[in-house]
């Protein structure tokens, strides 16, 4: 949801959560084994993930830009990423 904050662990995300944390595992933009396991979510998020979108195309999306995607019909992108 629009107010979901990123997890502080970008290596595992929030495995028990079905929110934005499931998408926050930083695997691109560097060595995946170096994805931060403890991260200050007030900083700019590093890396990105490959996403398959509803229209059939795939793209690399920066973690910082995940809140700009249209996740559902009523999605309202927040003015600032939740911290």
KAVENUR-V385155 format. One record per backbone hydrogen bond with DSSP energy under -0.5 kcal/mol. CO is the residue of the C=O (numbers start at 1). NH is the residue of the N-H. Records with the same first field share a line. If there is no record, write none. Layout:
CO = NH, NH
This chain:
1 = 4
8 = 10, 39
9 = 13
10 = 26
13 = 15
14 = 17
19 = 22
20 = 23
21 = 14, 24
24 = 26
25 = 27
28 = 48
31 = 34
32 = 35
36 = 10, 11
39 = 41
40 = 43
47 = 63
48 = 27, 28
49 = 61
51 = 53, 59
53 = 56
57 = 53
59 = 51, 61
61 = 49
62 = 65
63 = 66
65 = 68, 69
66 = 69
69 = 71
72 = 75
75 = 77
82 = 6
